[in-house]
Amino acid sequence: MLSKEQIEFFNANGYLVVEDAVTPDQLDALRQDFAGWVEESRGHNEAWGEIINGKSRFDVEKGHCAATPALRRVNAPHEVSAAYFNVMADSKMTDMVADLIGPDVKLHHTKINSKLPGSATAVKWHQDFPFTPHTNDDLITALLMVDEVNTENGPLEVWADTHNGTIHTLWHDGQFTGAVSNEITEQALQKRTICTGKAGSVCLMHTRLLHGSAPNRSDASRTLFICVYSAADAMPISPSPVPTTHQGMIVRGEDKGLVRSVDFHIPMPKLPDGASFFDQQQKG
């Protein structure tokens, strides 16, 4: 699916935006299911539903109400939607991931992060690897743009090439904040690249790349279907913050029964008390 030049760009920068990662029919099905969940959220005053660890499947931000729904997270949506399962397991996006960390690829987890119009949710700068450490770092976070993403509706911001550098701690003053230090954040804001794209595009991001995003300052929704994949020989060494019955599912290639490890030292993460890491970042 990816050209030699695209693979080289990813390896050098730690991210790659590609258009048309799903078919129009797949994209329509994703959008219809999410629109249904937003309508369902109008009947709830707080997080609801349940995933396998007992945490809420659907998470809302402060201020959510029937008139102005603020559904910000769906945990493991592929478990309750055939459309999301099919895109996770068998789409052009899946093939692109295999081009980067394959040929043998397995699922770690899925989620939806959404910023509805007027949403106050921001994502503080962090790397994904300290949340989900594995024996090696061949992990891809695939952020599929269910809506068009522009500069005003809270796009992903990345600091290119940081996947080749330090793995930064998310612990500060004895608290797991889910974010890097203020000093690193200030540098990131000077070095950032904004990732935009039409609906159906995907940003493929290395697990060690520094990234964040601002609130939605527009009247247009910004919804991302996020699938985290690893090489089949990368073994998780902490519980998943978004556990799923399909963790470890081989989506490309096969499981050869091998474990590969690389040298790194990082603090173990702390699982969120609530439905998502948003609460950890807000408390931090």
Secondary structure by P-SEA (a helix, b strand, c coil): cccaaaaaaaaacccccccccccaaaaaaaaaaaaaaaaaacccccbbbbcccccccccccccccccccccccccccccccaaaaaaacccaaaaaaaaacccbbbbcbbbbbbbcccccccccccccccccccccccccbbbbcccccccccccccccccccccccccccccccccccccaaaaaaaaabbbbbbbcccbbbbbccccccccccccccbbbbbbbbbbcccccccccccccccccccccccccccbbbbbbbbccccccccccccaaaaaaac
